[in-house]
């Protein structure tokens, strides 16, 4: 009978070592990276079920966010004044890039969809100045004046 208990004890100990074997990973819902002064400079976190990575400058001002949401990944970049200057997003059907000027006006928008490509350029007031659309069957270019009126179109 002692042989049975010895074998059973050996099996239990073996199983415990397999279950509690050290892993080469760390698991958490949030990681914060700090600089030499102990100030937060980057954070990797989960909000709900959506991961995000945020990066800050030496003054703690956030400048970049990389997110992975249900609709798709996205990247937001801000300047030293905290104004959004670029947004890149991707979803199931399209990828888009929007570039903003220092006043927060969207100035260039690029979208790639299943239907084609669109490049829209705007002036400092946010009014459209040029549109380039390309799809499977055609390409078109439209130019606008400062009032938003079409001045030239092809085709």
Buried (B, 14 or more C-beta within 10 A) or exposed (E): EEEEEEEEEEEEEEEEEEEEEEEEEEEEEEEEEEEEEEEEBBBBBEEEEEBBBBBBEEEEEBBBBBBBBEEBBBBBBBEEEEEBBBBBBBBEEBBBBBBBBEEEEBBBBBBBEEEBEBBBBBBEEEEBBBBBBBEEEEEEBBBBEEEEEEEEEEE
